[in-house]
């Protein structure tokens, strides 16, 4: 695998070339009516890293690394805030050590040392967090040191139950490596978050990752059959069952716990046969705001029809145009179905009927295709390419001083119109006040029978040296609107440190106390990822 960038998204050398980056910047400069310049990318030798504050014990020296590239790369996740700080050469919060345990016994040894030495231990996953979930923010004064725990050496599929369609998998496996190991068996997990290439199974589970499916199997929760977790108080393993009514589910305590309760080392995951049949179509809704409202109604009807499309992604006019999936005057609803068992003509025909009944212009007939044929054609293919390349483009925008960030949420259908109008007004007002302008676009990433998951993207001219402060103000305005109007502070990006203000307002107070009690029982010294979900002990 190619060497990862320590400061931005993906592999070194990947993404837009410098010439392409300059073209992107010129286009945005014309849009904003302001000059933009590309900042140089940082180099490892430019960064002055402090020596580790805490010595590595001899017993762990084989798996503890203080290589500068590794320490720099494990300092942050991959959000706008992270990339901007990296471009500023600000790595003051770099971990003292990066641990690469080779098995569960070595994970236990790292946690034992951290507990004894008062060293904060931050599970890293693949490092793709966009909410401050893998950084040592504010921990220097309270801990003797910080270790970033990377399970990248534990990436194997250990056992496959073909009859039940399940597999026991090590948590450190990256998305592509997981699928490569399942493919010879005709199986797939079929979980594709945007970070798929650079995120791990354990990270998906710990953050309740949202993935490929727009309906039915929307989060990784749906695929977890059982978990094995190492905590400072011992090892916990849940029973492998298709379902159970035996009290609160142990797995649910750790799914979404963001590494603050324990380190997920293995999981039995429900799998599927690899799909052979596919059908995809784009439905167009002209008419500005009314067109978007009609498209929203179409998405609601489809989500409540029991069809369970794999994709039901609504792009507003600006989102569609930016992705090359629309002409800028129409909202686009991307609908797709897939199956390993049967042709999909009836499902697609009914979905298009529902879309037309809400005012959409849809193809008359969309035949089922087999294999990979048609999976990346047309508007759906254009959107997919833009989706996969978006993190690389974001790095270019950060270098140009553009405030480029997203926030996502979920709300019930009955509230959506008022919710969307209120959020849009609050954020556009903030963009005008803080940045002098900018754009806001919206898409639906997932749809449920009771509501959509809107995902908002902002682009605005930044103030060199003040981009983070500008984003903090915009983010605060967005979060206030999300919570006030009845949405969630996050639908699939987890909480981390960035979403704590919204999460603290959204969760029941008694539940917060129960979560603190659970952490006290499993991590008495409070060394695991301090500051996510609850305050450090």
FIKOLRO-438029 format. One record per residue (C-alpha): x, y, z. Coordinates in steps of 0.001 Angstrom, whole numbers, plus 500000, padded with zeros to 6 digits. Example, Ala and Ser with C-alpha at 12.3 -4.5 7.8 and 13.67 -1.06 7.14 Angstrom:
2
<rec u="512300" v="495500" w="507800"/>
<rec u="513670" v="498940" w="507140"/>
END
This chain:
537
<rec u="500000" v="500000" w="500000"/>
<rec u="501262" v="503469" w="499124"/>
<rec u="502528" v="505667" w="501948"/>
<rec u="499804" v="507770" w="503518"/>
<rec u="499979" v="511570" w="503631"/>
<rec u="500637" v="512740" w="507167"/>
<rec u="498843" v="516061" w="506622"/>
<rec u="495841" v="515328" w="504390"/>
<rec u="493715" v="512716" w="502721"/>
<rec u="494878" v="509518" w="501090"/>
<rec u="498158" v="508341" w="499653"/>
<rec u="501117" v="510491" w="498748"/>
<rec u="500961" v="511466" w="495084"/>
<rec u="497233" v="510766" w="494786"/>
<rec u="494562" v="513368" w="494086"/>
<rec u="494702" v="516418" w="491796"/>
<rec u="498055" v="517422" w="490327"/>
<rec u="499405" v="520903" w="491039"/>
<rec u="498180" v="522036" w="487634"/>
<rec u="494692" v="520667" w="488324"/>
<rec u="494735" v="522248" w="491782"/>
<rec u="495522" v="525638" w="490274"/>
<rec u="492591" v="525194" w="487893"/>
<rec u="490217" v="524442" w="490775"/>
<rec u="491456" v="527485" w="492655"/>
<rec u="491039" v="529747" w="489615"/>
<rec u="487436" v="528582" w="489202"/>
<rec u="486625" v="529272" w="492844"/>
<rec u="488380" v="532635" w="492789"/>
<rec u="486118" v="533646" w="489903"/>
<rec u="483050" v="532409" w="491789"/>
<rec u="483936" v="534289" w="494968"/>
<rec u="485332" v="537357" w="493215"/>
<rec u="488460" v="537216" w="495363"/>
<rec u="492058" v="536137" w="494699"/>
<rec u="493081" v="532720" w="496010"/>
<rec u="496549" v="531212" w="496293"/>
<rec u="497723" v="527686" w="497049"/>
<rec u="499763" v="527271" w="500223"/>
<rec u="502682" v="524809" w="499992"/>
<rec u="502155" v="521361" w="501471"/>
<rec u="504080" v="520610" w="504674"/>
<rec u="507111" v="518328" w="504762"/>
<rec u="508119" v="516112" w="507677"/>
<rec u="511503" v="517799" w="508042"/>
<rec u="509818" v="521176" w="508569"/>
<rec u="508038" v="520033" w="511724"/>
<rec u="509821" v="520296" w="515059"/>
<rec u="508473" v="517454" w="517175"/>
<rec u="509108" v="517338" w="520901"/>
<rec u="510738" v="514179" w="522216"/>
<rec u="508371" v="511643" w="523816"/>
<rec u="507496" v="512796" w="527327"/>
<rec u="507250" v="509275" w="528676"/>
<rec u="509788" v="506490" w="528085"/>
<rec u="508707" v="503306" w="526376"/>
<rec u="508925" v="500225" w="528609"/>
<rec u="511349" v="497591" w="527395"/>
<rec u="508540" v="495032" w="527201"/>
<rec u="506728" v="497121" w="524551"/>
<rec u="509660" v="498595" w="522665"/>
<rec u="509112" v="496232" w="519721"/>
<rec u="505666" v="497689" w="519004"/>
<rec u="506039" v="501336" w="520117"/>
<rec u="507209" v="503685" w="517359"/>
<rec u="508364" v="507297" w="517601"/>
<rec u="509097" v="507731" w="513881"/>
<rec u="508234" v="511371" w="512967"/>
<rec u="506056" v="510467" w="509976"/>
<rec u="503997" v="508068" w="512086"/>
<rec u="503634" v="510508" w="514983"/>
<rec u="502612" v="513320" w="512642"/>
<rec u="500185" v="511092" w="510746"/>
<rec u="498543" v="509940" w="513980"/>
<rec u="498096" v="513452" w="515391"/>
<rec u="494831" v="514303" w="513661"/>
<rec u="491967" v="512844" w="511691"/>
<rec u="490979" v="514139" w="508245"/>
<rec u="488509" v="516990" w="508771"/>
<rec u="488820" v="520562" w="507504"/>
<rec u="490040" v="521558" w="510970"/>
<rec u="492689" v="518829" w="510898"/>
<rec u="494035" v="519678" w="507447"/>
<rec u="494201" v="523413" w="508210"/>
<rec u="496170" v="522788" w="511400"/>
<rec u="498528" v="520499" w="509503"/>
<rec u="499038" v="523154" w="506819"/>
<rec u="499915" v="525578" w="509630"/>
<rec u="502556" v="523057" w="510777"/>
<rec u="500765" v="522846" w="514148"/>
<rec u="501500" v="519394" w="515571"/>
<rec u="501873" v="520340" w="519225"/>
<rec u="499404" v="517585" w="520185"/>
<rec u="501317" v="514787" w="518424"/>
<rec u="501244" v="511484" w="520339"/>
<rec u="504417" v="510514" w="522147"/>
<rec u="504277" v="507016" w="520733"/>
<rec u="502339" v="505070" w="518116"/>
<rec u="501618" v="501475" w="519161"/>
<rec u="501238" v="498729" w="516542"/>
<rec u="500225" v="495643" w="518563"/>
<rec u="500393" v="492410" w="516607"/>
<rec u="497789" v="490499" w="518599"/>
<rec u="495276" v="490868" w="521392"/>
<rec u="497811" v="490033" w="524082"/>
<rec u="499877" v="493054" w="523050"/>
<rec u="496768" v="495263" w="523108"/>
<rec u="496249" v="494182" w="526722"/>
<rec u="499876" v="494961" w="527495"/>
<rec u="499582" v="498482" w="526059"/>
<rec u="496445" v="499171" w="528117"/>
<rec u="498111" v="497825" w="531266"/>
<rec u="501075" v="500146" w="530773"/>
<rec u="498844" v="503145" w="530035"/>
<rec u="496828" v="502502" w="533179"/>
<rec u="499919" v="502177" w="535385"/>
<rec u="501789" v="505140" w="533869"/>
<rec u="498797" v="507489" w="533459"/>
<rec u="499218" v="507570" w="529668"/>
<rec u="496207" v="508414" w="527495"/>
<rec u="495507" v="505739" w="524873"/>
<rec u="493632" v="506834" w="521743"/>
<rec u="492421" v="504074" w="519385"/>
<rec u="493193" v="505274" w="515868"/>
<rec u="491274" v="502979" w="513496"/>
<rec u="492262" v="504185" w="510032"/>
<rec u="492571" v="507799" w="511166"/>
<rec u="489706" v="508994" w="508971"/>
<rec u="487765" v="510713" w="511778"/>
<rec u="486290" v="514089" w="510800"/>
<rec u="485070" v="515043" w="514283"/>
<rec u="488260" v="515193" w="516360"/>
<rec u="487831" v="511597" w="517469"/>
<rec u="491483" v="510482" w="517318"/>
<rec u="493423" v="513464" w="518636"/>
<rec u="494916" v="514329" w="522031"/>
<rec u="493221" v="517711" w="522293"/>
<rec u="493602" v="519228" w="525773"/>
<rec u="495236" v="516180" w="527356"/>
<rec u="498827" v="517368" w="527907"/>
<rec u="498284" v="518695" w="531427"/>
<rec u="496371" v="515658" w="532714"/>
<rec u="498382" v="512710" w="531394"/>
<rec u="502022" v="511729" w="531493"/>
<rec u="501921" v="511022" w="527770"/>
<rec u="499747" v="509952" w="524850"/>
<rec u="499803" v="506749" w="522786"/>
<rec u="497966" v="506354" w="519493"/>
<rec u="496853" v="502725" w="519228"/>
<rec u="496896" v="501425" w="515643"/>
<rec u="495604" v="497892" w="514948"/>
<rec u="496859" v="497955" w="511356"/>
<rec u="498869" v="494770" w="511950"/>
<rec u="495669" v="492889" w="512824"/>
<rec u="493838" v="492813" w="509501"/>
<rec u="492844" v="489222" w="508741"/>
<rec u="489571" v="487414" w="508188"/>
<rec u="490029" v="484622" w="510727"/>
<rec u="487031" v="482404" w="510102"/>
<rec u="484116" v="482194" w="507664"/>
<rec u="480745" v="480547" w="508310"/>
<rec u="479455" v="480199" w="504740"/>
<rec u="476209" v="478560" w="505845"/>
<rec u="475222" v="481452" w="508100"/>
<rec u="476953" v="484031" w="505889"/>
<rec u="479150" v="485480" w="508621"/>
<rec u="482857" v="485935" w="509306"/>
<rec u="485116" v="486517" w="512307"/>
<rec u="487342" v="489439" w="511381"/>
<rec u="490178" v="491320" w="513054"/>
<rec u="489297" v="494939" w="513724"/>
<rec u="492354" v="496473" w="512064"/>
<rec u="491463" v="495409" w="508527"/>
<rec u="491009" v="498224" w="506005"/>
<rec u="487970" v="498210" w="503723"/>
<rec u="489684" v="497085" w="500478"/>
<rec u="491673" v="494341" w="502235"/>
<rec u="488497" v="493035" w="503869"/>
<rec u="486650" v="492789" w="500564"/>
<rec u="489681" v="491168" w="498909"/>
<rec u="489592" v="488390" w="501525"/>
<rec u="485829" v="487853" w="501212"/>
<rec u="485656" v="487956" w="497402"/>
<rec u="486970" v="484400" w="496764"/>
<rec u="484095" v="483113" w="498889"/>
<rec u="481501" v="485041" w="496888"/>
<rec u="480723" v="487147" w="499953"/>
<rec u="480810" v="490826" w="500854"/>
<rec u="480201" v="493001" w="503903"/>
<rec u="478847" v="495631" w="501480"/>
<rec u="479661" v="498529" w="503804"/>
<rec u="481144" v="501451" w="501898"/>
<rec u="481544" v="504713" w="503787"/>
<rec u="483251" v="507530" w="501894"/>
<rec u="486407" v="506708" w="503868"/>
<rec u="486260" v="503023" w="502787"/>
<rec u="489782" v="502925" w="501367"/>
<rec u="491403" v="504313" w="504528"/>
<rec u="489167" v="503180" w="507395"/>
<rec u="488953" v="499973" w="509407"/>
<rec u="486294" v="497558" w="510569"/>
<rec u="486999" v="498454" w="514208"/>
<rec u="486725" v="502153" w="513402"/>
<rec u="483417" v="501622" w="511608"/>
<rec u="481968" v="499824" w="514622"/>
<rec u="483362" v="502239" w="517208"/>
<rec u="481868" v="505222" w="515357"/>
<rec u="478588" v="503646" w="514176"/>
<rec u="479664" v="504300" w="510613"/>
<rec u="477082" v="504937" w="507914"/>
<rec u="477744" v="503127" w="504689"/>
<rec u="476623" v="502182" w="501194"/>
<rec u="472949" v="501499" w="501738"/>
<rec u="470500" v="504395" w="501638"/>
<rec u="467832" v="502311" w="503340"/>
<rec u="467491" v="499154" w="505437"/>
<rec u="471204" v="498495" w="506201"/>
<rec u="472239" v="502104" w="506741"/>
<rec u="474747" v="501724" w="509597"/>
<rec u="477387" v="499159" w="510439"/>
<rec u="475265" v="498250" w="513497"/>
<rec u="473084" v="496149" w="511200"/>
<rec u="475993" v="493846" w="510330"/>
<rec u="477460" v="493235" w="513804"/>
<rec u="476742" v="489726" w="515077"/>
<rec u="479093" v="489767" w="518085"/>
<rec u="482135" v="491641" w="519392"/>
<rec u="485345" v="490956" w="521271"/>
<rec u="486637" v="493959" w="523221"/>
<rec u="489758" v="494512" w="525337"/>
<rec u="489240" v="496926" w="528229"/>
<rec u="491570" v="497974" w="531044"/>
<rec u="489371" v="495855" w="533340"/>
<rec u="489489" v="492720" w="531203"/>
<rec u="488340" v="491131" w="527952"/>
<rec u="484671" v="490996" w="527005"/>
<rec u="483117" v="488882" w="524270"/>
<rec u="479447" v="488813" w="523372"/>
<rec u="477654" v="485675" w="522282"/>
<rec u="477274" v="485115" w="518563"/>
<rec u="473539" v="484977" w="517784"/>
<rec u="471200" v="486086" w="514962"/>
<rec u="469076" v="487857" w="517558"/>
<rec u="468351" v="487822" w="521253"/>
<rec u="465898" v="489244" w="523756"/>
<rec u="468190" v="488637" w="526722"/>
<rec u="468309" v="492115" w="528225"/>
<rec u="470183" v="495109" w="526824"/>
<rec u="472534" v="493963" w="524052"/>
<rec u="476208" v="494038" w="525144"/>
<rec u="477311" v="494907" w="521601"/>
<rec u="475293" v="498119" w="521686"/>
<rec u="477377" v="499441" w="524560"/>
<rec u="480496" v="499422" w="522369"/>
<rec u="479009" v="500236" w="518952"/>
<rec u="479452" v="503998" w="518803"/>
<rec u="481554" v="504198" w="521988"/>
<rec u="484468" v="505729" w="520031"/>
<rec u="487128" v="503797" w="521938"/>
<rec u="486314" v="505322" w="525334"/>
<rec u="485146" v="502023" w="526851"/>
<rec u="487432" v="499476" w="525239"/>
<rec u="489355" v="498458" w="522138"/>
<rec u="487394" v="496352" w="519652"/>
<rec u="489784" v="493626" w="518468"/>
<rec u="487489" v="491205" w="516625"/>
<rec u="483931" v="491023" w="515366"/>
<rec u="481675" v="488431" w="513851"/>
<rec u="479988" v="490283" w="510972"/>
<rec u="476906" v="489360" w="508950"/>
<rec u="477756" v="489083" w="505258"/>
<rec u="475887" v="488925" w="501973"/>
<rec u="476317" v="487180" w="498671"/>
<rec u="477996" v="489476" w="496191"/>
<rec u="475392" v="491275" w="494063"/>
<rec u="474989" v="490219" w="490415"/>
<rec u="471961" v="492275" w="489400"/>
<rec u="471874" v="496077" w="489395"/>
<rec u="469489" v="498769" w="488300"/>
<rec u="470055" v="502530" w="488578"/>
<rec u="468214" v="505612" w="487391"/>
<rec u="468224" v="509387" w="487787"/>
<rec u="464956" v="511265" w="488305"/>
<rec u="464986" v="515019" w="487659"/>
<rec u="462900" v="517687" w="489388"/>
<rec u="462937" v="521164" w="487874"/>
<rec u="461604" v="524253" w="489618"/>
<rec u="464101" v="525487" w="492204"/>
<rec u="462884" v="525192" w="495786"/>
<rec u="459612" v="523625" w="494707"/>
<rec u="461503" v="521061" w="492673"/>
<rec u="463550" v="520151" w="495746"/>
<rec u="460328" v="519881" w="497781"/>
<rec u="458847" v="517569" w="495137"/>
<rec u="462006" v="515460" w="495120"/>
<rec u="461814" v="515234" w="498916"/>
<rec u="458264" v="513948" w="498622"/>
<rec u="459394" v="511354" w="496084"/>
<rec u="462130" v="510156" w="498436"/>
<rec u="459571" v="509860" w="501247"/>
<rec u="457179" v="507813" w="499128"/>
<rec u="459915" v="505456" w="497997"/>
<rec u="461290" v="505037" w="501528"/>
<rec u="457837" v="504127" w="502842"/>
<rec u="456965" v="501684" w="500047"/>
<rec u="459019" v="498787" w="501419"/>
<rec u="461216" v="498660" w="498323"/>
<rec u="464459" v="499239" w="500253"/>
<rec u="466627" v="500696" w="497487"/>
<rec u="470372" v="500446" w="497928"/>
<rec u="470588" v="504077" w="496799"/>
<rec u="467967" v="506792" w="497192"/>
<rec u="470190" v="509852" w="497212"/>
<rec u="468657" v="513254" w="496659"/>
<rec u="470915" v="516061" w="495401"/>
<rec u="469693" v="519636" w="495408"/>
<rec u="470381" v="521685" w="492267"/>
<rec u="473734" v="523048" w="493455"/>
<rec u="474921" v="519686" w="494796"/>
<rec u="473982" v="517988" w="491512"/>
<rec u="475749" v="520642" w="489439"/>
<rec u="478916" v="520501" w="491549"/>
<rec u="479031" v="516719" w="491068"/>
<rec u="478377" v="516872" w="487328"/>
<rec u="475061" v="515056" w="487822"/>
<rec u="472766" v="518013" w="486981"/>
<rec u="472582" v="521255" w="485036"/>
<rec u="472238" v="523576" w="488030"/>
<rec u="468486" v="524152" w="487572"/>
<rec u="467138" v="520830" w="488803"/>
<rec u="467306" v="518557" w="491809"/>
<rec u="468265" v="514965" w="491033"/>
<rec u="467107" v="511828" w="492830"/>
<rec u="469453" v="508879" w="492288"/>
<rec u="467674" v="505548" w="492758"/>
<rec u="469363" v="502148" w="492598"/>
<rec u="468678" v="498541" w="493508"/>
<rec u="470986" v="495537" w="493684"/>
<rec u="470583" v="491829" w="494368"/>
<rec u="472517" v="488588" w="494292"/>
<rec u="469335" v="486619" w="493662"/>
<rec u="466906" v="488219" w="491231"/>
<rec u="466249" v="490779" w="488506"/>
<rec u="465081" v="494176" w="489737"/>
<rec u="462747" v="495480" w="487050"/>
<rec u="459613" v="495400" w="489222"/>
<rec u="461282" v="497248" w="492100"/>
<rec u="462691" v="499950" w="489849"/>
<rec u="459431" v="500326" w="487912"/>
<rec u="457511" v="500934" w="491139"/>
<rec u="460106" v="503398" w="492473"/>
<rec u="459948" v="505413" w="489243"/>
<rec u="456153" v="505410" w="489363"/>
<rec u="456331" v="506910" w="492846"/>
<rec u="458889" v="509503" w="491731"/>
<rec u="456743" v="510532" w="488760"/>
<rec u="453700" v="510839" w="491016"/>
<rec u="455631" v="513482" w="492986"/>
<rec u="456480" v="515479" w="489857"/>
<rec u="459725" v="513895" w="488708"/>
<rec u="460853" v="513232" w="485150"/>
<rec u="462074" v="509649" w="485018"/>
<rec u="463127" v="507162" w="482313"/>
<rec u="460305" v="505003" w="480989"/>
<rec u="462112" v="501714" w="481438"/>
<rec u="465337" v="500834" w="483234"/>
<rec u="466377" v="497219" w="482583"/>
<rec u="468291" v="495185" w="485115"/>
<rec u="471985" v="494823" w="484315"/>
<rec u="474276" v="492038" w="485433"/>
<rec u="477772" v="492034" w="486855"/>
<rec u="479418" v="495437" w="487084"/>
<rec u="477701" v="496723" w="483946"/>
<rec u="476048" v="500087" w="484416"/>
<rec u="477116" v="500489" w="488011"/>
<rec u="479011" v="503708" w="487239"/>
<rec u="477076" v="505145" w="484306"/>
<rec u="475291" v="508475" w="483889"/>
<rec u="474408" v="510851" w="486717"/>
<rec u="474944" v="508139" w="489338"/>
<rec u="478459" v="507483" w="488035"/>
<rec u="479267" v="511197" w="487942"/>
<rec u="478095" v="511628" w="491505"/>
<rec u="480033" v="508564" w="492664"/>
<rec u="483270" v="509844" w="491166"/>
<rec u="482776" v="513241" w="492788"/>
<rec u="481985" v="511545" w="496104"/>
<rec u="485134" v="509389" w="496093"/>
<rec u="487384" v="512292" w="495072"/>
<rec u="485849" v="514888" w="497405"/>
<rec u="488390" v="514444" w="500248"/>
<rec u="491294" v="515016" w="497835"/>
<rec u="489580" v="518139" w="496499"/>
<rec u="488993" v="519349" w="500060"/>
<rec u="492756" v="519297" w="500666"/>
<rec u="493205" v="521624" w="497669"/>
<rec u="490531" v="523979" w="498986"/>
<rec u="492203" v="524081" w="502397"/>
<rec u="495486" v="525006" w="500743"/>
<rec u="493637" v="527849" w="498994"/>
<rec u="492237" v="529199" w="502268"/>
<rec u="488662" v="528233" w="501383"/>
<rec u="486360" v="527236" w="504239"/>
<rec u="485170" v="523849" w="502966"/>
<rec u="483310" v="521620" w="505385"/>
<rec u="480169" v="519560" w="505905"/>
<rec u="477660" v="518707" w="508609"/>
<rec u="475029" v="515988" w="508570"/>
<rec u="471929" v="515184" w="510566"/>
<rec u="468582" v="513355" w="510528"/>
<rec u="465025" v="514523" w="511180"/>
<rec u="461500" v="513161" w="510740"/>
<rec u="459600" v="513775" w="507504"/>
<rec u="456913" v="515895" w="509184"/>
<rec u="459553" v="518364" w="510381"/>
<rec u="461824" v="518398" w="507364"/>
<rec u="460479" v="521379" w="505404"/>
<rec u="460620" v="523713" w="508412"/>
<rec u="463889" v="522160" w="509548"/>
<rec u="465611" v="522579" w="506183"/>
<rec u="464434" v="526162" w="505812"/>
<rec u="465591" v="527053" w="509337"/>
<rec u="468998" v="525389" w="509029"/>
<rec u="469597" v="526917" w="505586"/>
<rec u="468685" v="530392" w="506798"/>
<rec u="470885" v="530134" w="509896"/>
<rec u="473913" v="528885" w="507971"/>
<rec u="473563" v="531293" w="505048"/>
<rec u="473246" v="534184" w="507497"/>
<rec u="476409" v="532955" w="509238"/>
<rec u="478263" v="532639" w="505916"/>
<rec u="477332" v="536195" w="504959"/>
<rec u="478266" v="537595" w="508375"/>
<rec u="481490" v="535645" w="508876"/>
<rec u="482840" v="535108" w="505357"/>
<rec u="481056" v="537733" w="503315"/>
<rec u="479242" v="535048" w="501340"/>
<rec u="479553" v="531442" w="500277"/>
<rec u="477393" v="528547" w="499132"/>
<rec u="475340" v="525913" w="500955"/>
<rec u="474149" v="522735" w="499270"/>
<rec u="472204" v="519732" w="500537"/>
<rec u="471824" v="516070" w="499706"/>
<rec u="470153" v="513099" w="501380"/>
<rec u="472648" v="510356" w="502227"/>
<rec u="470093" v="507947" w="503699"/>
<rec u="466314" v="507714" w="503855"/>
<rec u="464174" v="505969" w="506443"/>
<rec u="460421" v="505377" w="506514"/>
<rec u="460192" v="508066" w="509214"/>
<rec u="462696" v="510618" w="507913"/>
<rec u="465741" v="511574" w="505826"/>
<rec u="469391" v="512173" w="506698"/>
<rec u="470283" v="515560" w="505127"/>
<rec u="473967" v="516292" w="504534"/>
<rec u="475016" v="519921" w="504055"/>
<rec u="478167" v="521222" w="502339"/>
<rec u="479512" v="524753" w="502644"/>
<rec u="482090" v="526582" w="500540"/>
<rec u="483143" v="530108" w="501488"/>
<rec u="486110" v="532436" w="501075"/>
<rec u="488309" v="532158" w="504157"/>
<rec u="490469" v="534688" w="505895"/>
<rec u="494089" v="533535" w="505830"/>
<rec u="495056" v="532560" w="509350"/>
<rec u="491450" v="532800" w="510541"/>
<rec u="489810" v="529881" w="508706"/>
<rec u="489363" v="527770" w="511848"/>
<rec u="487798" v="530600" w="513787"/>
<rec u="485446" v="531265" w="510885"/>
<rec u="484447" v="527599" w="510732"/>
<rec u="483942" v="527462" w="514513"/>
<rec u="481389" v="530284" w="514264"/>
<rec u="479606" v="528701" w="511309"/>
<rec u="479614" v="525308" w="513014"/>
<rec u="478156" v="526791" w="516209"/>
<rec u="475343" v="528419" w="514223"/>
<rec u="474636" v="525158" w="512386"/>
<rec u="474653" v="523063" w="515572"/>
<rec u="472330" v="525458" w="517371"/>
<rec u="469867" v="525274" w="514473"/>
<rec u="470073" v="521475" w="514191"/>
<rec u="469260" v="520910" w="517862"/>
<rec u="466672" v="523702" w="518158"/>
<rec u="464754" v="522458" w="515121"/>
<rec u="464661" v="518825" w="516239"/>
<rec u="467512" v="517148" w="514373"/>
<rec u="470495" v="515191" w="515648"/>
<rec u="473955" v="516684" w="516058"/>
<rec u="475356" v="513859" w="513892"/>
<rec u="473830" v="511038" w="511864"/>
<rec u="476905" v="509063" w="510834"/>
<rec u="480112" v="510994" w="511558"/>
<rec u="480211" v="510154" w="515288"/>
<rec u="480663" v="512672" w="518120"/>
<rec u="484394" v="512944" w="518777"/>
<rec u="485360" v="516247" w="520355"/>
<rec u="483876" v="518516" w="517706"/>
<rec u="480249" v="517451" w="518211"/>
<rec u="480327" v="517342" w="522005"/>
<rec u="478354" v="520609" w="522471"/>
<rec u="475458" v="519305" w="520380"/>
<rec u="475657" v="515791" w="521791"/>
<rec u="475566" v="517072" w="525366"/>
<rec u="472332" v="518933" w="524593"/>
<rec u="470754" v="516038" w="522742"/>
<rec u="471326" v="513069" w="525060"/>
<rec u="469239" v="512486" w="528215"/>
<rec u="471026" v="513588" w="531399"/>
<rec u="470479" v="510238" w="533145"/>
<rec u="471966" v="508421" w="530180"/>
<rec u="475087" v="510574" w="530483"/>
<rec u="475426" v="509453" w="534109"/>
<rec u="475025" v="505819" w="533078"/>
<rec u="477715" v="506254" w="530415"/>
<rec u="480119" v="507753" w="532958"/>
<rec u="479411" v="504799" w="535288"/>
<rec u="480111" v="502322" w="532481"/>
<rec u="483416" v="504035" w="531731"/>
<rec u="484348" v="503935" w="535412"/>
<rec u="483709" v="500183" w="535503"/>
<rec u="485594" v="499352" w="532301"/>
<rec u="488331" v="502014" w="532391"/>
<rec u="488813" v="503013" w="536050"/>
<rec u="491892" v="505141" w="535357"/>
<rec u="490180" v="507002" w="532527"/>
<rec u="492988" v="506481" w="529999"/>
<rec u="490955" v="505429" w="526957"/>
<rec u="490286" v="508272" w="524493"/>
<rec u="489598" v="510886" w="527178"/>
<rec u="487178" v="513619" w="526161"/>
<rec u="484991" v="511828" w="523630"/>
<rec u="481342" v="511382" w="524656"/>
<rec u="482071" v="512301" w="528293"/>
<rec u="484570" v="514539" w="530063"/>
<rec u="487921" v="513026" w="531119"/>
<rec u="488029" v="511610" w="534625"/>
END
